[in-house]
Amino acid sequence: APPEFRDRRIGWSDSWVKAAPGANPYARLVSGLHCVVDLNAMELLRIEDEGPFAAGEPTPEVMGEYVPAHIPERILAAGNRETLR
């Protein structure tokens, strides 16, 4: 743990973007964005933004969705294949 938090019970969180209601909440990780939390006090101690987007880089389009209603048609169509026998 960082020296300034040695006397605390801390945890780090990851962050995700949820594209739409009902979509997979873990489909798109926001790299490098973490919250440091005191777990006893339930207090936000620090937000760490050290990922590639902190410097203003554009966010890449990543499709990690697996809920069928939220998968783009172009991807569904590309996955059609003959049945294995």
C-alpha positions in Angstrom: 0.0 0.0 0.0 1.2 3.6 -0.6 2.8 5.0 2.6 0.1 7.7 3.0 -2.5 4.9 3.4 -0.6 2.4 5.6 -3.0 2.9 8.5 -6.1 2.2 6.4 -7.8 -0.8 4.9 -7.8 0.1 1.2 -9.0 -1.4 -2.0 -8.7 -0.4 -5.7 -11.6 -0.6 -8.1 -11.7 -1.1 -11.9 -14.1 0.9 -14.0 -16.2 -0.1 -16.9 -18.5 1.6 -19.4 -22.0 0.1 -19.8 -23.2 0.9 -23.4 -27.0 0.6 -22.9 -29.6 -0.5 -20.4 -29.6 -4.3 -20.2 -26.1 -4.6 -21.7 -23.2 -6.4 -20.2 -21.7 -4.0 -17.6 -18.3 -5.6 -17.9 -18.0 -5.6 -21.7 -15.7 -2.5 -21.8 -13.0 -1.9 -19.3 -11.7 1.6 -18.9 -7.9 0.9 -18.8 -6.0 2.8 -16.1 -8.9 4.4 -14.3 -9.1 3.2 -10.7 -10.6 4.5 -7.5 -8.7 4.0 -4.2 -11.2 3.4 -1.4 -10.9 3.2 2.4 -13.0 0.0 3.0 -13.6 0.7 6.7 -14.7 4.3 6.3 -16.2 3.8 2.8 -14.4 6.9 1.7 -12.9 7.7 -1.7 -9.3 8.5 -1.1 -8.0 9.0 -4.7 -8.9 8.6 -8.3 -6.0 7.2 -10.4 -6.2 8.0 -14.1 -3.0 6.5 -15.6 -4.3 4.8 -18.6 -3.8 5.6 -22.3 -6.8 7.9 -22.3 -5.5 10.2 -19.5 -3.3 12.0 -22.1 -6.3 12.6 -24.4 -5.9 9.5 -26.6 -9.2 8.5 -28.3 -11.0 5.6 -26.8 -10.9 2.6 -29.1 -14.2 0.9 -30.2 -14.1 -2.4 -28.4 -17.0 -4.8 -28.7 -17.0 -7.1 -25.7 -20.8 -7.6 -25.6 -22.3 -11.1 -25.3 -26.0 -10.2 -24.7 -27.5 -11.1 -28.1 -29.8 -8.1 -28.3 -26.8 -5.8 -28.0 -24.5 -7.5 -30.5 -24.3 -5.5 -33.8 -25.9 -7.3 -36.8 -22.7 -7.2 -38.8 -21.0 -9.3 -36.1 -23.9 -11.7 -35.7 -24.0 -12.2 -39.5 -20.2 -12.9 -39.7 -20.5 -15.7 -37.2 -22.9 -17.8 -39.2 -21.3 -21.1 -40.4 -22.2 -24.6 -41.4 -23.2 -27.0 -38.6 -20.4 -29.3 -37.5 -21.1 -33.0 -38.1 
